[in-house]
Amino acid sequence: MVTLTLPDTEARDNETITILDPRDGSTVGTLPVSTRAEAETALLAAHSAQAAWAQTPAAERGSRLHDAAERLSAVADELAELNSRETGRPVADARAGIQAGIDTLHQYAELGPVHRGRSLAGADLAADYTRYEPRGLAVVLTPWNDPIAVSCGLIGAALVTGNTVVHKPSERCPHLGLRFGEALADAFPADVFRTVTGGASLGSVLVGDPLVDVVAHVGSSASGHAIARLAAQHGAHVVRENGGNDPLIVDAGVDPKWAAQQAALGAFANTGQICTSVERIYVHREVANAFLAHLVAEASDLTGSPGFGPLVDERMRAHVHAHVTDAVAHGATLLVGGEPDPAPGSRYPATVLTDCTPAMAVMREETFGPVAPVQVADDFEAALEAACDDRYGLAATVLTPSIAHAQQAIARLKVGTVKVNEVFGGAPGGSAQPRGESGSGFGYGPELLDEFSLAKVVHLASPGTAQED
């Protein structure tokens, strides 16, 4: 995900955040940024509440998480409207993301109480086992592109395992983050869950505080590296899902129209602002012309349609357009799109580029916008080799009729998730570890409970009797 780098700076008093609606440029509102003192107060309060929360029976923690999900459901329509006003996400899509968050809270409410260690084979008259204990105080830093769903996963897993949480939502959707925090907080004892608002400097205050035991972050790779360095100074555990540059391989023998539909979904859904969006495409020469024609048609149909929203703000649009203009300047062919909408707001059209090369920023970096850059490959091996040549490692997709090619891609792609013949989807309960610049640790699924826990081995023996000399 593209966002600001987290600097090692001080939070300042009297700062405010003003949010403009990316759909039309109108003002959503202005909010004060939490001061350093307010952030430290929240951390201390959550730290003080943690011991009692950890001693709360796991079943009760799960029940309170169910309650939090119901409270979130009661304000879902209000949150969806706020989400749309602050980030430009269409209301229906925002509502679907909130429902995903509600479902995630319910899932962790059930998984938490059955999260357990295991018995070990020891002596007959002793008991040997492992048990899980909470890490302590968690700082959770979440993004703007799917703010409720991502927040519910990290916050839910942290709370149900007995950690307390201080949450900083993205500074690009602070009204949404505060309202979300209000909806959840009443489901838990005082200070178990706290919310603060602010940008990178406030994030530095939170991450760098020695009271913090674990940090969970979804955002850019640059921010993730800064977070890891700050957290390392006092030994906090870090879980981070960071930037991606996810490839899509289109093999010979596939239906080019179907492949173009998959590529359009991967590159243009949520206006390309998804962590696992398709960022670069490698298409076999045999199907390239037909594939490109269909992809251009898909892009043309999407731009201006009700479900195709703006980019989150002008800063993001400038970043996306810079990648497009750089590619064209270095020899890429613009087939459709590529020009910002002159109307107020931050709209950008679905864009297709071909004749792209590995040196171009649009192929080398995360664009995080509705851009589908295409490189034609002579064969599957060339496409796979190009797809593997990247420092990120979040996800990848392969469209192929060949089981052999699918197996080669699965084995060789250094990513956390490989999808074959479908850009989005997957069974519930999956959990992956990103590679390289894309982060570290399990960021979702049942294994996320492990990230917020510490394992303790216990050896319990009966007292003995001293041997007579």
N, C-alpha and C positions, 0 to 999 in steps of 0.2 A: 504494500500500500504506500502511496506517495503522500507524505505530509512533511511538516517541519522537523528539522533535526532537533533533538533534545539537547539544549546547551547546559553547561554547568554554570548557571547564573542564579542570581537572587530573585525571589519573588518580591514585588514592590507593592506598597499600599496604594489605594485609590485608583487602581487600574480598573478598566471596564472592557467588556466585549460587546461589540455591536454586530448583529447578524442581519444580513440582507437576504431577502427571498430570492434564490437564484432563478426562479421562474420569471420574475419581472423587475427585480432590482429594488423592490419596496423594502422598507425597514420592518423587520420582525420585532426587534426590541434590543435593549441594552441592559446588560447585567453586570454587577460588580464581580471582579475576580477575587477569589478567596485570598486573604493575605497569608503571609508566612505564619503569623501567629495563629490564625484560624486553622491552617493545615496542621500545625504542630499540636494544637488542642484536639483536633479530630483524631490524630494518631495516638496521642496519649490516652484519650478516652477509650478508643477501640482496644488499645493494648491492655488497659485496666479491666475491660469487660471480658477479655478472652478466656481467662481461667474458668470463670463461672459458665461461660458458653460451652467450653470444652467438656465440662462435667455434666452438662445437660444430656440426658439419654439420647442416643442416636435417633430413636423412633420419634422423639419429640422434635428434634431438629428437622427431621423429614416432614413432620406435620406442619411445622411453621413455614417450611418451603412451599408446601401445598397451599397454605394460606396466602403466601406472597404471590403465587401464581394467580390465585383468584382475585386478589386486589389489583394485579396488573390487568387482568381480563376486564375488570370493571371500568378501567380508564383507557382501554385499548384504542377506541375511536379518537379520543382526545389526543393520545400520543401519536397516532398515525397522522393526524392533521399537523401537529407540531413537527413531526419528522419531515413531512412534505414541505412545510414552510421554511424549515431551516436548511435542508439538504437538497430539496428539489425532487426527491424520490416520489413517484406517483403514489397517491394515497392508497390505492389497492395493494401495491407492492409493499408499501410501508406497513399496512395492516397485516399482510402475510408474514412479514419479518417479525412483527410483534407476536403473532400467534406462534411462530417458531420458538420465540423466547419463552412464552407461556408453557409450551409443551416441554421445553428443555428443563424448566424449573420442576415440573411434575416428574420428569424422568430422574433427575438427581434426587428428588425427594424420596423416590423408591430405591434408587441405587445406594444412597448414602447409608441407610441402616443395615444393608447387607454387605457393605464394604468391609472385608475382614482379612485377617492374616491366615496362617495355616498351621496345622499341627506338624511337628517334626518327630522323626523316629529316634527316640532316645532310650534310656534305660527303663526297665519295667516299672521301677518304683520312683520315677521322676516324670515330670511333665515338661515338654519342650515345645515352644510355639513362638510365632511372631504375632505382634499386634501393631495396628496403625494408630498413630497419634497425630493431632494437628500440628502444623509447623508453628502457628501462632498468629501474628498479625500479617494480613495480606494487603498489599496495595495493588489495585486493579486499574489499568489504564486502557481505555477502550476507544475504538474508532467511530467515525461518523457514517460510514457507508452501509453498515447493517447494525446500527447501534444497540438496539434492544436485544436482538438474537445473540450477538456476541457477548454482551454484558451479562445476560442471564446464564450463559454457559459458565463463564469464569466465576461470577459471583455465586451462583448456585453450588458449584463444586466446592468452592472455598468454604462457604457457610455450613454446608451439610456435613463436612468433615471436621467441624469444630473450630475453624479459624474465624476471626473477626476480619472485617473488610473496610478499608477506606477506598472509595471509588472516585476516580477522576474521569468523567466522560470527556469526549473530544470537545475542544473549544469551538469547533464548527457547529455543534448542536447543543449549546449549554442549557437552553430552555427545556429541551427534551430531557437532557440528563438530570436536571434538578427535579422535574416532575416525575420522572421514573424513580428517582431516589425517594421522593416523598411517598410514592405509592407502595414501595417495598418496605420502607423503614419501620412502619407500624406493625409489621408482621413479626418483628423480632424484639427481644429485650433492648433496653436503652443502650446505645453506643455499639451494638454488635455490627451494625451496618451504617456507615456514614458516607456522605457525598460532599465533595468539594469541587469548585469550578475554577478553571484557569487553563493556561497554556503550558508551553514547554518549561518555563522557569518554575512554575508550581510543581510540575512533574519532577523536576530535579530535587526540590525540597522533599517531596514524598519519598522518592526512591533512595535518596541519600541519608535518610534518617535511620540511626542505628536501632531504633525500636522495631523496624520492619524485618520480618522473617522471610517473606516470599513476595515476589513481584511478578504479576502476569500482565503481559503487554501484547496488544495487537496494533501494529502500525508499521512505519517504514523501517527499513534495515538500518538506516543511519541512526534513527532514534533508538532502535533496539541495541545497537552497539554501545551507544552512550549510556543506556540504562544498565546494561551488563557491567560496564566499567564502574559506574557509581555503586551498584549493588555489591560488587565484589569487594569494595573497601570495608564493608562490615559483614560480609559473608551471607547475604540474603540469597536464597534460591531464586532463579529467574526462569520463567516460562515465557517464550515469545514466539508469536507467529508474525513474521515480517514480510518484506516485499517478495514479489514473485515475478517471474518473466516466463509464464507458462507457455510451452510450445503445443501446437497442434500439428500432427502429421496426417496428411491425406494421401493414402496409398493408391496405387493403380488398382482398377477393378471395382472401385466403389461407385455408387450412383452419385454423379457430381452434384445433382440438385439437392439430394439428401445431405451430402457433405457440406454444401454451402449453407444449408439451413442450420446444421450443427455449428458451423463456424460462426455464423451470424449470432446465434444464441450465445455462444461462448464469448464473443468479442463485444457484443452490443447490449447484452442484458444489463439492467441498471446503469445504462449508458457507459458500460465498460468499467464501472467502479465496483468490482468484486475482487476480493483477494485472489481468487482462482480464475479470473477472466483469462480468456485466450489472448495472449500478448504478441505472439508471432506464429506464422503459419508456413509450413513446408509442404508443398504439393507436388506430387509426381507429375512429370511432364506429360504423361499420357492423358491425364484428365485435367490439366491445368487450364486450358482455354475455356472449356465448358464450366468448370468450377468457378472461375473468375466471373464469367458472365452471370451466373446464378447469384454469386455473392454480391455483385453490384446491384442486381435487382432487389435482393433482400435489404441491402442498405438503403436504397432509394425508397422502398416501401416503409421502412421504419422511421426515417427522418420526418418529423412533423406529426407523427401519429400520437394519439393520446397517451400511450404507454411508454413513450420515449421521452424521458425527462431531460433537464439540463444537467450540466456538471455542477459540482457543489458550490463553486464560487469562481470569481474571475481569476484568482491565482491558479486554480487547477486548470482552467481553460487555457491560460497562457502557457502552462507547462505542456499540455497536450498539443497545442498548436505549434510550439517550438519543435517538438519531435517530428511533426508532419512537415514543417517547412525545412527542417534539417535534412530529412530524407529526400525531399524533392530536389534540394540544392545539391545533393550528392548522387543524383541519378535515378531516384525512384520515380515511377510513373503514377500520377494521381488519377484514379479511375472514377471516383465519385467522392463528394464531400470536400473536406479540407479547408473550408472557409467559415470562420465564426459567424453566428447569426448576429446581424447588426442591431436587433431589437434589444431593449433592456433585459437584463438577466445574464445568464452565462451558458446559453445553449451552444452546442457544437454538433454538427451533423455526423451521422454514421459515415465513416470514411474507409475507403479501400485503396491500398497502395500495392503496386507490384514492382518487379525489378529491384526488390530490396536486397541489401547485402549485409553481411554480419557486422560491418564497421559502423552502420547507421545506429544512432541512438534509439530509434524506434524498435530495433531488433535486439539491442544490447541492454537496454534499461526498461524498467517498468513504466509504461505510458499512463496507465490507469484512466483511460478514456475510450470512446467509441471508435477505435482505430484498428483495422485489420491489415497488418503489413504481411505481404506474401513474398516468399522466395520459392522459385521453381527448382525442383531437384531432379536430377537425371534418373535416379532410382531410389528404392526404399533405403538402402544403406547410406546413401548420401544425405537423405532427409534425416535419418536417425542420428547420424554423426553430427549434423548441424544442430539438431535439437539438444543433444547431450553437451554441446560446447557452450556452457553457461555457468555462471557462478551462483545463480539462484537454484533453489530446489524445493519448490512448493508442490506443484502438480504438473501433470502432462496428460495429453489426450492423443490417442492413436485411432484413426478410422481406417480399418483394413478388413478385407475378406479372408486374410491369411492368418491362420492360427500360428504358424511359424513366425511370421513377422510380429504378431502380437507378443509372443513369448520373448522374442529378442528385445523388444522395446521394454517389456516389464523387467527384464534382467539388467538392462544397461542404463536406463534412465535413472539418474541419481536425484530422485524426488520422493516426497512423502506419499504421494497419491498418483497412481497411474489409472487412467480411465480408458477403456477400450470400447469404441463404437457408441459412446454417449458422453457429451461434454459435462453434463451435470447429472447428479443422481448417486445412488448407492444405498446399501442397506443400513438401517440404524445400528448403532453400536460400533461403527468403525472408528478408529483412532490412529492417527499417523504422526510421525515426527518429521518436520521439515528438515531440509539439508542446507548446507552452505549458508549463503546470505539470507536465506528465508527464515532462519530462527532455530529454535531448539526446544525440545520437550513436547509432550503430548498436550495439545491445546484444546482438545475436545474429546468426547466419548468417555467410556468408563475409566480409561487410564488417566484421565485428568484428575480423578480422585487421588491417585497415587502421587501426582505432582504436588498436591496440597497436603500431603501426609508424610510422616517419618515412620519408618519401620523399626520396631524394637524387638530383639530376640530375648526370650525369657527361658531360663532354665530353673525349674522349680523342683527341688528335691526335699525329701523328708529329713528332719534332723536326725543325726546319727548318735551313736554311743561310743564313747572313747574306748579304745582297746586296752585291756589290761596288759601290763608288761609281763 
